[in-house]
Amino acid sequence: MQPSQKRNFHVPLPDALYQFLSLEAERRRQPTTTLVREVLEEWVQRLRAQALHSEIANYAARHAGTSMDIDAELEAAGVELLVERSVKSKPPSRKAGRK
């Protein structure tokens, strides 16, 4: 949201929540409205992150094992690279009992 586009909500709160927010804002030495705005912004970010995670997980579940899931060329290149590294990193084998 752009800073110039602010809107107001009138949100009736239970007394205990109102008191907690007021005391927390006082403890932080900031206006209660600032505290509430920050709390809501963090909550919205968390909701968006959860929604994105859920969408990605659903996509992965729907396409698991399909051509959308596996890139055969990329997988083959990765396996080839791992095999090459494995061969290069193995020390020469010495046969036991031979001189």
N, C-alpha and C positions, 0 to 999 in steps of 0.2 A: 504494500500500500504506500502510495506517495505521501510524504509528510503533509502536504497541503490539503489532502483529501481525508479529513478526519470527520468521523460521525460519532454521535453520542448514543449510548444505550441507557435506558433507565432500568436498572435491575434491582428489584427488591431482594434483599438478602436476609437470611435468618440472623438474629441478633448475635449469636455466637460467632458466625463467620464474619460479620461486619466488625465485631470487636477484635477478632484475631487479625484481620487485615489492617485495621487501624493501628493496632499495637506493633505489628511487624513493620509497617511503613514508618512509624515513629522511631522504632529501633534502627532502621536503615537511614533515617533522616532524609526521607523522600516523601513526596505527596502520595497519598493512598491511590489516587488514579494512576500514577506512574507505576506503582507496584502491580496493580491489577492488570494494567495494559501489558506489562512484561510477562506476568504469569500467563495471560491469555495467549500472547505471542508464542511463548515456549510450548504451550499446550497444542496450539495449531501446528507448529513445526513437528512435534511428536506425532500428531495425527497424520500429517502428510507423509512422514517417514514410514509409519506403520502401513499406510495405504500403499505406498510404493513397494515396500517389502512384500506385502500381500499380493500385489499385482505380479511382481517378478516370480514369486513362489508359485502362483497359479499358472503363469505362462510356462514355467519350467516343468510343472507337473503335467500340463496338457501336451507338451511337446517332447517329453522324455522319450528317448530312443528313436525319435524321428529324424528326418534330414534337418529339421530346424534345431535339433539338439546336438547332432554330431556333424562336425566338419571333417570328413574323411581325410582330406589332404592335410589339414592342420594336425589331426591326430597322428597320421603317418609320419609327418615331419617331426613331431614331438618324440615319438617312439624312436625314430632313427637317431635323433640327437642324443637321447638318453642311452641308447645302445653304444653309440660312438664314445660318449663320455665314460661309460662303464668299461669298455675295452681299453681306453687310454689310461684309466686310473688303476687298472689291475697291475700289480707288480708281477714280474716274470715268475712263473712257478718253477720250483726246484723239486726235482724228484728225490724222494727220500732214499738214501743209501747209495746214490751215485756220486762220483767224484768228478 
